[in-house]
Amino acid sequence: MTMTTPTNIPVAADWHRIFDALHTEHAAAWERIWSANRVELADRNLERQWYRATYLLACHARPGGPAPGLFGVALPYDAPPWRGDRHNNWPEYASLFWGAFVSNHLDLAMNYAEHTRAFLPTARRIAREIYECAGAAFGHVFIDYSRRYYFDNLWSRSLYLTAINAQNLWWHYQYSQDRAYLEQWAYPVMRECADFYVSLVSKNEPGNYDLWPTVPCEYRGFLK
């Protein structure tokens, strides 16, 4: 039996160069993050929480990457509550990105815009198949855009959900005043959400602007 030595394994000097290159890239990336929102607070505990929250957001919500679930990517176990999905009826999912606006990291909020914009064809199906309406309607769970969607007859019929899903897009524009972002990402979703509400209320008698069927968010014990 002939033993051969692999020739593609880096030698020690190569490992050092690889590490140094990765460390330089890593340090530059975090310098960009922290230079955008360094703070110094009298309450040191609050200051630590600020940096921890910024760190987690930067790890979980990179533009162009997969949208994080409710518990991000830093899970210590394989069975997170609610299967780690992206439900938004409080709105839990949208709130993950609120810190991006006030911390001067609108680039991290792009992850939400990309995710919501990609869901638009499914939201059109929900409006058409569930409500028999035009426009786009959002349920309370983002799931499997291409083949099916999740929609139940309880929390999914909270009619404020469609507006809630568009709200972050509008806030993003208010902070950025970026017309290109408004045209490409925010307005297409906001327009179709508005079209859905107009289409739904047009089914009522003239002068009646009630939106139904709807339920409030998880008021257990108060409603049938």
Summary of the structure (lengths in Angstrom):
residues: 224
radius of gyration: 22.7
end to end distance: 77.4
largest distance: 90.3
contacts: 577
relative contact order: 0.10
helix: 54%
strand: 2%
